[in-house]
Amino acid sequence: MEKMYYTQMEAARKGIVTPEMEIVAKKEGRDVAFIQQMVAEGKVVIPANPNHKGLDPNGIGSMLKTKINVNLGVSRDCKDINIEMQKVMSAVNMGAEAIMDLSSHGDTQPFRQKLCSECPAMIGTVPIYDSVIHYQRDLATLTAKDFIDVVRLHAKDGVDFVTLHCGISRNTIKQIQNGNREMNIVSRGGSLVFAWMAMTGNENPFYEYYDEILDICREYDVTVSLGDACRPGCLKDATDRCQIEELIRLGELTERAWAKDVQVMVEGPGHVPMDQIEANMKVQQTICKGAPFYVLGPLVTDIAPGYDHITAAIGGAIAAASGAAFLCYVTPAEHLALPNLEDVHQGIIASKIAAHAADIAKKIPGARDQDDRMAGARRKLDWDAQWLEALDPETAKAIRDSRAPEDDHSDTCSMCGKFCAVRSMNKALAGEYIDIL
Amino acid sequence: MEKMYYTQMEAARKGIVTPEMEIVAKKEGRDVAFIQQMVAEGKVVIPANPNHKGLDPNGIGSMLKTKINVNLGVSRDCKDINIEMQKVMSAVNMGAEAIMDLSSHGDTQPFRQKLCSECPAMIGTVPIYDSVIHYQRDLATLTAKDFIDVVRLHAKDGVDFVTLHCGISRNTIKQIQNGNREMNIVSRGGSLVFAWMAMTGNENPFYEYYDEILDICREYDVTVSLGDACRPGCLKDATDRCQIEELIRLGELTERAWAKDVQVMVEGPGHVPMDQIEANMKVQQTICKGAPFYVLGPLVTDIAPGYDHITAAIGGAIAAASGAAFLCYVTPAEHLALPNLEDVHQGIIASKIAAHAADIAKKIPGARDQDDRMAGARRKLDWDAQWLEALDPETAKAIRDSRAPEDDHSDTCSMCGKFCAVRSMNKALAGEYIDIL
């Protein structure tokens, strides 16, 4: 029997409501017809490869709750699959909606297949990272066909979205060589495409064979995440000609994907001064016709290594409030080292804060409900109720318990003790005498 | 001999350039005449009590670098003066321009005097906190004169600025009693004024005797920091009638202070959804005629106890980029416990990031220089040069060193190893062969 549809977008355009759309509508508290329409228009993607068994699908779009991605994967400096899988499950439990498997060491397929069979979050990959590893051959020796075969391999394994750096071309080489970019290209995948082009003299294979790749993505409903090779790697390079010229190409490539019913996200900066973030989001929305924007940061300063989960939370919150749909987490180890379990934890919390703050700002229905319950619990000095609403109850409780107030004012905390404003107000409004000493 | 001037504002208005204005101009890289004019107009304050010996003065104003304040002080649950002084000096070394001494236990004068003789950062206090402690009498037994005497005591001790909750009145009691505020009043000082009014039946002494207080502040050049008793304590209460009505009164009180040449800052929210922050800053600027805005957060969500340094960094960065001049730090222990040394560290770094990101956004001259140097160091993979530009070099270096790359790619870090984009690009642009395996 002929399949009714290959991709969520195709289904939506044919008027079919898929089980995934139903789940997304329910999760978002929105009408399924609305979700269907947004998927048909490309403004929402539901990355859901049918080969990813056990996926708990999510929608990504600027009018839905902001989603977060966590990058993990085995690498030369951290080879233990079990440690990585532990990080994955911890990330999912903390609320990550997507895991990107950036494995870059050894036989990568077992971990990828494990993810696609065990992990309920959507799975993304960057096939060009894996190409060198998969073939165990140096970059310059790989052919365009080799790259495409890896895309197909990942699609078959059940990957829900793939980052493809299609937007740079041989012209970019000249631009970077002649240009005034402080940091050149800082996208890992982008630099590999660049290096491959420089060494082989060929055109970017992900651009040259884009139609073939789209056919694979259509067959397995793999969402294309158009990588931004030219994302700025420092504030000085932000919103420059390199970046915006690539964005224009990504807009063209978005429409070519949509013509084949392939779902598309567009990746974005990077390192961006706060005052340029909203403009970046608005320009992406017009150039890419509302395709969901997936941002890597943006980091609002370059001088805070060790704290880039915070610089990214500032930028990510502003980006999401201005229209970005999907935030890639950034950990305190960014620019410095492979994140450990604690870094992953810190990175996820910071991203969740940014996403949640943005959802409130853009008035996603129900976004503030949890905050309102927290406020009620605080007014009552009901600590157990506060833990129920806290993003990370264990950490919050541990801080309070480690320095509990020492005596009879145990309804307060050691920050203010009997000076607690909430306590004073509750007494004052009840007409009670307020003892402070 | 008659004094030439009492306050920096008086001097500025008389056309006198004070040594403090010279220092501020030099630090900011601005013309001293510009600083003088801004001080004369009340748009910059230089809190500098002549009794604070050894002060290294700073200017606070929306067109200058954003400054940060750190709250410390001995309390019932942390009585050790030496631990607090250790925190103070660590805060100053990390770049805090102001320390607010919120001591609330025992004899508070020795610590305050120690601060005013040893600490180069400007010192602020909240006299109403100290009143109960100073007299060792319950709040309801204190008189208006008692409160005013404590303001004078702090002024004589050398305090550079005092927070006074002058903006609420007996009318506020009705408003809160009748109102729909979820969190009532969460300002510690505001709640004490409220409770005192409720218990004594009197008008707010800081409002009723405002002129007498201004005379003290004029004599010692103590900058008045107009406290916002009605700052929202949760997102639901943000930008409500209580808050804005108080702001209007703070605007009137600003002009009354300026009439006596007393320098004024205005304190601001609080808990505020991201989309309301800029509006809050703009309204304050018109209502208070450009008086510097000193914000406590704003926190952009209520659900992240344990991480409120991050929620405040998001809000503070947006606030400062929209016109706030001065950020009160928030630590991970906010809402939970008295901050320990590590919390203070985390809170300061987060505030510095917010302030710095905002300075770049509002194009403070030279604000991005350090970022540009960092970018250059990163492009060269020059790690020692990166530590020189890092906000917290020790932490950054420790992260890298704890997980250094294991072999011959030691110029990179364990995040990417040989996949390092910077390494690949440097090789590609030099025409070198790129080995990844």
Interface residues (C-beta under 8 A of the other chain):
Chain A: S75 R76 D77 C78 S104 Y129 V132 I133 Q136 R137 D138 L139 A140 I176 Q177 E182 M183 N184 I185 V186 S187 R188 G190 S191 L192 F194 A195 A198 M199 G233 C234 L235 K236 D237 P273 M274 D275 V300 T301 D302 I303 A304 P305 G306 Y307 H309 I310 T311 A313 I314 A317 I318 A321 P332 A333 E334 H335 L336 A337 L338 P339 N340 I349 A350 I353 A354 H356 A357 A358 I360 A361 K362 K363 R368 Q370 D371 D372 M374 A375 G376 R378 R379 Q386 E389 A390 L391 D392 T395 A396 I399 R400 S402 R403 A404 P405 E406 C413 S414 M415 C416 G417 K418 F419 C420 A421 V422 S424 M425 K427 A428 L429 G431 Y433 I434 D435 I436 L437
Chain B: S75 R76 D77 C78 S104 Y129 V132 I133 Q136 R137 D138 L139 A140 I176 Q177 E182 M183 N184 I185 V186 S187 R188 G190 S191 L192 F194 A195 A198 M199 G233 C234 L235 K236 D237 P273 M274 D275 V300 T301 D302 I303 A304 P305 G306 Y307 H309 I310 T311 A313 I314 A317 I318 A321 P332 A333 E334 H335 L336 A337 L338 P339 N340 I349 A350 I353 A354 H356 A357 A358 I360 A361 K362 K363 R368 Q370 D371 D372 M374 A375 G376 R378 R379 Q386 E389 A390 L391 D392 T395 A396 I399 R400 S402 R403 A404 P405 E406 C413 S414 M415 C416 G417 K418 F419 C420 A421 V422 S424 M425 N426 K427 A428 L429 G431 Y433 I434 D435 I436 L437
